[in-house]
């Protein structure tokens, strides 16, 4: 398949978001805490090990206690990429009612994976989107995510972390492969044509694992400070009035002295919950806040399937969950 990377103009007739039950976007505008409706539930998409066996799903009715679906077996095995991995899966529900997923296909590749589904059970043919093909020295494309421009109802933004050797020498290190990651993005309206890749977040330090949520009329980016000298490896926030930025300098860390990565966030009941992978401790963690300023570690309240790695959260209907369970 050929991909058109001509720049997409910001078309006014582009997708209009509908945030009613059963047609949720993963990033519907949040002006107040969203409760879990009696006809909906939460879904967590993640991977195990190195991502060799693909997509794993878990459900929850409260955001704290999660049950693996299909006996924690894979829902979709990776078929593309040099390493044929499915790491860091991100799923949203699009304006067309379909679920759209992107993921990391390889440790060292200039593309990301994409597939869609109407029911989270049957998936389209997997595609490799060469988002960094214009950068021949780019080392990788890690942890892609999708966010819809709910403020202007204009486009979907896909964003990820890439290192281009020598591009940001001030933050390059000889440790951990000499990475100098920044967050890059493309926009699309149909997962067929994509704008050229551009830098989304550069604040002079090594950054990966960004995830963006609307908050009122603004956007908040949760990100991992990947600085190795001195060691950071923590999660922080940045804010913007527009989805495409510019985003503010990072906040102080919102996680503790452990190493954290792969944040995913939801505004639930009266609090923000930010989940993350405590990857050196081989377990999941979370912090909560009512104001995005003061944070409490609630990791001890979590119950995730063993081995859960870097995932994303979304809402689905109970009817959709029942259909998934019936396929076990």
C-alpha positions as CSV (number, residue, x, y, z in Angstrom):
1,X,0.0,0.0,0.0
2,X,1.3,3.5,-0.8
3,X,0.9,6.4,1.6
4,X,0.3,10.0,0.7
5,X,2.3,12.2,3.1
6,X,1.2,15.5,1.5
7,X,0.3,18.0,4.1
8,X,-3.4,17.9,5.2
9,X,-5.0,21.3,5.4
10,X,-7.2,21.9,8.5
11,X,-10.5,21.2,6.8
12,X,-13.6,22.5,8.5
13,X,-15.7,19.7,7.2
14,X,-13.5,17.1,8.9
15,X,-14.9,14.8,11.6
16,X,-17.3,16.0,14.3
17,X,-16.9,14.3,17.6
18,X,-19.8,12.6,19.3
19,X,-19.3,11.8,23.0
20,X,-22.6,10.0,23.7
21,X,-22.6,6.6,25.2
22,X,-21.4,3.9,22.9
23,X,-19.6,6.4,20.6
24,X,-16.9,7.7,22.9
25,X,-13.7,9.0,21.7
26,X,-10.8,8.1,24.0
27,X,-10.3,11.9,24.4
28,X,-13.7,13.4,24.6
29,X,-13.6,17.0,26.1
30,X,-13.5,16.9,29.9
31,X,-15.1,19.8,31.7
32,X,-16.0,17.8,34.8
33,X,-15.2,14.3,36.1
34,X,-16.8,11.6,33.9
35,X,-18.5,8.9,35.9
36,X,-18.8,5.4,34.7
37,X,-22.3,5.1,33.3
38,X,-24.3,2.0,34.3
39,X,-24.2,0.8,30.6
40,X,-20.5,1.2,30.2
41,X,-17.2,-0.2,31.5
42,X,-13.5,0.5,31.3
43,X,-11.1,-1.4,29.0
44,X,-7.3,-1.5,29.2
45,X,-5.2,-2.5,26.2
46,X,-1.6,-3.6,26.9
47,X,1.1,-6.1,26.1
48,X,3.1,-8.8,27.8
49,X,6.8,-9.6,27.8
50,X,8.5,-7.9,24.8
51,X,5.2,-7.7,22.8
52,X,5.8,-10.9,20.8
53,X,2.2,-12.3,21.3
54,X,0.3,-9.1,20.7
55,X,-2.7,-7.3,22.2
56,X,-4.0,-8.1,25.7
57,X,-7.3,-6.7,27.1
58,X,-8.6,-6.3,30.6
59,X,-11.9,-4.7,32.0
60,X,-12.8,-2.8,35.1
61,X,-15.9,-1.3,36.6
62,X,-14.1,1.0,39.0
63,X,-10.6,1.8,37.4
64,X,-8.8,0.0,40.2
65,X,-9.6,-3.7,39.9
66,X,-8.9,-5.2,36.4
67,X,-9.9,-8.6,35.0
68,X,-8.0,-10.1,32.1
69,X,-10.2,-11.1,29.2
70,X,-9.8,-14.3,27.2
71,X,-7.8,-15.8,30.1
72,X,-5.1,-13.2,29.3
73,X,-4.5,-14.6,25.8
74,X,-3.7,-12.4,22.9
75,X,-6.5,-10.8,20.9
76,X,-4.3,-9.9,17.9
77,X,-0.9,-11.3,17.1
78,X,1.6,-9.0,15.3
79,X,2.4,-9.7,11.7
80,X,4.3,-6.6,10.6
81,X,7.7,-4.9,11.4
82,X,11.2,-6.3,11.4
83,X,10.7,-7.6,15.0
84,X,7.0,-8.4,14.7
85,X,6.2,-6.9,18.0
86,X,3.0,-5.2,19.3
87,X,4.2,-3.0,22.2
88,X,2.5,0.1,23.7
89,X,-0.9,-0.4,22.0
90,X,-3.1,2.7,21.9
91,X,-6.8,2.3,21.0
92,X,-9.4,5.0,20.5
93,X,-13.0,4.9,19.1
94,X,-13.2,7.0,15.9
95,X,-16.0,9.1,14.5
96,X,-16.9,6.1,12.3
97,X,-17.6,4.0,15.3
98,X,-14.6,1.8,14.7
99,X,-11.8,1.2,17.1
100,X,-8.4,2.4,15.8
101,X,-5.2,1.1,17.2
102,X,-1.5,2.1,16.8
103,X,1.5,0.4,18.3
104,X,5.3,0.0,18.4
105,X,6.3,-2.7,15.9
106,X,10.1,-2.8,16.5
107,X,12.9,-1.4,18.6
108,X,14.6,0.0,15.6
109,X,12.2,1.0,12.8
110,X,11.0,4.2,11.2
111,X,7.3,3.2,11.1
112,X,4.4,2.3,13.4
113,X,1.7,-0.3,13.3
114,X,-2.0,0.4,12.6
115,X,-5.2,-1.7,12.5
116,X,-8.9,-1.1,13.1
117,X,-11.9,-3.1,14.4
118,X,-15.6,-2.8,14.8
119,X,-15.7,-5.0,17.9
120,X,-12.2,-5.4,19.3
121,X,-12.3,-9.1,18.2
122,X,-12.0,-9.0,14.5
123,X,-9.2,-6.7,13.2
124,X,-8.4,-5.3,9.8
125,X,-5.2,-6.2,8.0
126,X,-2.2,-4.8,9.9
127,X,-0.5,-1.8,8.2
128,X,2.9,-0.3,8.6
129,X,2.7,3.5,8.6
130,X,6.2,5.0,7.6
131,X,5.8,8.1,9.7
132,X,9.6,8.8,9.7
133,X,10.5,7.8,6.2
134,X,11.7,11.3,5.5
135,X,14.4,10.9,8.2
136,X,16.7,8.2,7.0
137,X,18.9,8.3,10.1
138,X,15.9,8.1,12.6
139,X,16.6,5.2,15.0
140,X,13.0,4.3,16.1
141,X,9.4,5.1,16.5
142,X,8.2,4.3,20.1
143,X,4.9,4.3,21.9
144,X,2.6,6.0,19.3
145,X,-0.8,7.4,20.5
146,X,-3.8,9.0,18.8
147,X,-5.7,12.0,20.1
148,X,-8.7,13.7,18.4
149,X,-8.8,17.5,18.1
150,X,-12.0,17.8,20.1
151,X,-11.6,21.6,20.4
152,X,-11.7,22.3,16.7
153,X,-13.2,19.0,15.4
154,X,-10.6,18.9,12.7
155,X,-8.3,15.9,12.7
156,X,-6.7,13.0,14.4
157,X,-3.1,13.5,15.6
158,X,-0.7,10.5,15.9
159,X,2.4,11.1,17.9
160,X,5.3,9.1,19.2
161,X,9.0,9.4,20.3
162,X,11.9,9.2,17.9
163,X,15.7,9.7,18.2
164,X,17.5,11.2,15.3
165,X,21.3,11.1,16.0
166,X,22.9,14.5,16.2
167,X,19.6,16.4,15.9
168,X,19.5,17.5,19.6
169,X,23.2,17.2,20.7
170,X,22.6,19.1,24.0
171,X,20.7,16.2,25.5
172,X,22.4,13.3,23.7
173,X,24.2,10.8,26.0
174,X,26.5,7.8,25.4
175,X,24.3,5.8,27.8
176,X,21.4,3.7,26.8
177,X,22.3,3.9,23.1
178,X,22.9,7.6,22.9
179,X,19.2,8.6,22.6
180,X,17.9,12.2,22.3
181,X,14.2,11.4,21.9
182,X,11.6,14.1,21.1
183,X,7.9,13.8,20.5
184,X,6.9,14.0,16.8
185,X,3.5,14.0,15.2
186,X,1.5,13.6,12.0
187,X,-2.2,14.4,11.4
188,X,-4.7,12.4,9.4
189,X,-8.5,12.3,8.8
190,X,-8.7,8.8,7.4
191,X,-5.6,6.7,8.2
192,X,-4.7,6.9,4.5
193,X,-3.1,10.3,4.0
194,X,-0.7,11.8,6.6
195,X,0.9,15.2,7.0
196,X,4.7,15.4,7.2
197,X,6.2,14.5,10.6
198,X,7.0,17.5,12.8
199,X,8.3,18.0,16.3
200,X,5.5,18.3,18.9
201,X,7.5,18.5,22.1
202,X,11.0,19.7,22.6
203,X,12.0,21.2,26.0
204,X,15.7,20.4,25.8
205,X,15.6,17.0,27.3
206,X,15.1,13.3,26.3
207,X,11.4,12.6,26.4
208,X,9.2,9.6,25.5
209,X,5.8,8.1,26.1
210,X,3.5,11.2,25.7
211,X,-0.2,10.9,26.1
212,X,-2.6,13.8,25.7
213,X,-6.1,14.5,27.2
214,X,-8.3,17.6,26.9
215,X,-9.1,19.4,30.1
216,X,-11.7,22.1,29.8
217,X,-10.6,24.3,26.8
218,X,-6.9,23.2,27.1
219,X,-4.9,20.1,26.7
220,X,-2.6,18.3,29.1
221,X,0.3,16.1,28.1
222,X,1.5,13.4,30.4
223,X,5.1,12.5,29.5
224,X,8.1,10.6,30.6
225,X,11.3,12.5,31.4
226,X,13.8,10.0,30.0
227,X,16.9,11.9,31.1
228,X,19.7,9.6,32.0
229,X,22.3,12.1,33.3
230,X,21.3,12.8,36.0
231,X,18.7,10.0,36.2
232,X,15.1,11.1,36.0
233,X,12.9,8.3,34.6
234,X,9.7,10.0,36.0
235,X,6.4,11.3,34.7
236,X,5.5,15.0,34.3
237,X,2.9,17.3,32.8
238,X,2.8,20.0,30.2
239,X,-0.1,22.1,29.0
240,X,-1.2,23.8,25.8
241,X,-4.2,25.8,24.6
242,X,-4.0,23.9,21.3
243,X,-3.6,20.2,20.5
244,X,-0.6,20.9,18.3
245,X,1.0,23.1,20.9
246,X,3.1,24.8,21.9
247,X,3.2,22.9,25.2
248,X,4.6,24.4,28.4
249,X,7.9,23.3,30.1
250,X,7.4,20.2,32.2
251,X,6.0,20.2,35.7
252,X,7.8,18.8,38.7
253,X,7.6,14.9,38.7
254,X,4.2,13.5,39.6
255,X,5.7,10.0,40.3
256,X,8.1,8.8,43.0
257,X,11.7,7.7,43.1
258,X,10.9,4.4,41.2
259,X,11.3,4.4,37.4
260,X,8.0,4.9,35.6
261,X,6.9,4.9,32.0
262,X,4.0,4.5,29.6
263,X,1.4,6.8,31.3
264,X,-2.3,6.6,30.3
265,X,-4.9,8.8,32.0
266,X,-8.6,9.1,32.6
267,X,-10.8,11.6,34.5
268,X,-13.0,9.4,36.6
269,X,-15.6,10.3,39.2
270,X,-13.8,13.1,41.2
271,X,-10.2,12.4,40.2
272,X,-7.6,12.1,37.5
273,X,-6.1,8.7,37.5
274,X,-2.7,8.3,35.7
275,X,-1.6,4.7,35.3
276,X,2.0,3.7,34.5
277,X,4.4,0.8,34.1
278,X,6.8,0.4,37.0
279,X,8.9,-1.5,34.6
280,X,12.0,-2.1,36.8
281,X,9.7,-3.5,39.5
282,X,7.6,-5.6,37.0
283,X,4.3,-4.1,38.2
284,X,1.8,-1.4,37.5
285,X,1.3,1.9,39.4
286,X,-1.0,4.9,39.5
287,X,-1.2,8.4,40.9
288,X,-4.4,10.4,41.5
289,X,-5.3,14.1,41.6
290,X,-8.3,16.3,41.7
291,X,-6.6,19.4,40.3
292,X,-3.6,18.2,38.2
293,X,-1.3,19.8,40.8
294,X,-1.3,17.7,43.9
295,X,-0.7,14.0,43.4
296,X,-1.2,10.9,45.6
297,X,0.3,7.5,44.9
298,X,-2.6,4.9,44.8
299,X,-0.5,2.0,43.5
300,X,-1.4,-0.2,46.4
301,X,-5.1,0.0,45.5
302,X,-4.5,-1.4,42.0
303,X,-5.1,-5.0,40.9
304,X,-3.9,-5.6,37.4
305,X,-3.3,-8.9,35.5
306,X,0.2,-10.2,36.2
307,X,2.7,-9.0,33.6
308,X,0.7,-6.0,32.3
309,X,2.9,-3.7,30.3
310,X,2.5,-0.1,28.9
311,X,-1.2,0.2,28.0
312,X,-4.0,2.6,27.4
313,X,-7.5,3.0,28.8
314,X,-10.8,3.7,27.1
315,X,-14.5,3.3,27.7
316,X,-16.7,0.7,26.0
317,X,-20.3,-0.4,26.5
318,X,-21.2,-3.4,28.7
319,X,-22.8,-4.9,25.6
320,X,-19.5,-4.7,23.8
321,X,-17.8,-6.3,26.8
322,X,-20.3,-9.1,26.9
323,X,-19.6,-9.8,23.2
324,X,-15.9,-10.0,23.9
325,X,-16.4,-12.3,26.8
326,X,-18.7,-14.5,24.8
327,X,-15.9,-15.1,22.3
328,X,-13.6,-16.5,24.9
